[in-house]
Amino acid sequence: GLRSCSGPCAAFLWPVPSYPGSRPSWTGCLCLPSPGASRFTQPASARAWLVAFMAFNLSVHPGSELRLIPTTVMAVAGIAGMLASIAGAEVAVRFPRKTMVMLIMGVSCLISMTIGFSAGLDPAWLAVLCIVYTIFFQGDSAAIHAGVITAARPDLRGATMALQSLGGFGAAALGTIAAGWVLDLSGGGHTFFSWGLTFASMGLAAALGVILVARTAD
């Protein structure tokens, strides 16, 4: 979704008509780098840090290391997220794409704002929460990419996807580093508060995305 619009990509945020003569629409805006960048920011940051987060959770529950393996949990979460993305695209065909994306981003934001502060949960419950989180931060991915292709001019679809990928992967790299920076400054990941702030910083991008999508035309 429109999850992060900081830096140079913000210059490309303004919605543009999908075709000459058409009014600006939110789907047209999806063709631009900032939404593409935002789509990658939160998921990339979360995937990069969830394994370490689960490892921290295990460290505060001695003896639980034999019950759960963080990498295995996140492998399952990755598969669940992929299926959620496909399902999200199907739902977007049957219901308004804008509403569906805003709903998924909103839930993803709420989970992101709270999951870090839940580091003291039983490892099994935290594993379930991590999987649910993954489902929601990946749930709108295919719907947005489909919107990009649909909104782009037929003769510019390749360039549109290339521009989206450029902004997306660049923002993903920077977002992951930014999350680590927050983690270091807030205590190095040794406290619940430190992890809470780190995931909350990821959630801010999703919150911004909801606001930006809401302000665009249908």
Secondary structure, 3 states (H helix, E strand, C coil): CCCCCCHHHHHHCCCCCCCCCCCCCHHHHCCCHHHHHHHHHHHHHHHHHHHHHHHHHHHCCCCHHHCCCHHHHHHHHHHHHHHHHHHHHHHHHHCCHHHHHHHHHHHHHHHHHHHHHHCCCCHHHHHHHHHHHHHHHHCCHHHHHHHHHHHCCHHHHHHHHHHHHHHHHHHHHHHHHHHHHHHHHCCCCCCHHHHHHHHHHHHHHHHHHHHHHHHCCC
